[in-house]
Amino acid sequence: METVTAFVSREADACWRVFTDIAQLTSWVPGLRSAQILTMERGLPAEIHFEYGAFAYTLIYSYDRAKREVHWQPKLGKREGVTGFARFEPEGTGTKVTYGLEPGPSRTEPLDLEPLVAAFAHRMES
């Protein structure tokens, strides 16, 4: 799994709220065409269908609110889907964001998480 870390000059709770707001994903995730919530659990999206570039897949999400961590894994479209996590830790006057991703076997393009994390940081700081 590839991981990248960045600093965002916003509170960890604010980062958590934006990251878990599925309606906002297409506004900051490069290449994401749509994200549709299929099921909710305890007020958070549990199953989400994505259309990203040429791929379509459904991910199952789990959350640790106390640690501000989000984890996901493929349910449908495992070859096209991704497994990963995001963590938001208070650090100084902002938040340390750690993002990890492992693509499914049919994804042949090299991973470059920097633009994705940079887009999130830009969204948070704009």
Steps between C-alpha positions, in 0.01 A plus 500: 500500500632841404457780755549874494487755781423871484436788737173692476457825691148414618367312803491120484123497557446730201717273282305195622165664417602597146660162426192308617258729312450285190300773324821710490735232365459588131596861580851405609587142386667527158336265247204400719185512286248397768463366853163363608422394857325162498472442877558695821597382849501719811467814290796424271517350149564125525479391136582733212496443126769687304561580137862600462647539154419177313433308823180434697511334841334491841694550823412411858603765753576470871577780743682561824369838612725518806814460284348689205575208267309382197567159340357358179512180300331375183167323510419492128756552226790370710732500199418866429451615859746626757582420862614782720476730797518863602604630842468855637723578799520838677850643462597847616266753339353254252466137400732227382316314223618147418348333195568142392383319190543163333340459157322189378689273256339637183634850566822522306576871529768590756376638831562867562319606815662843522248673267206349691629608840598840359145540365359419845738748667403767245130432560552535876703818474281680247 
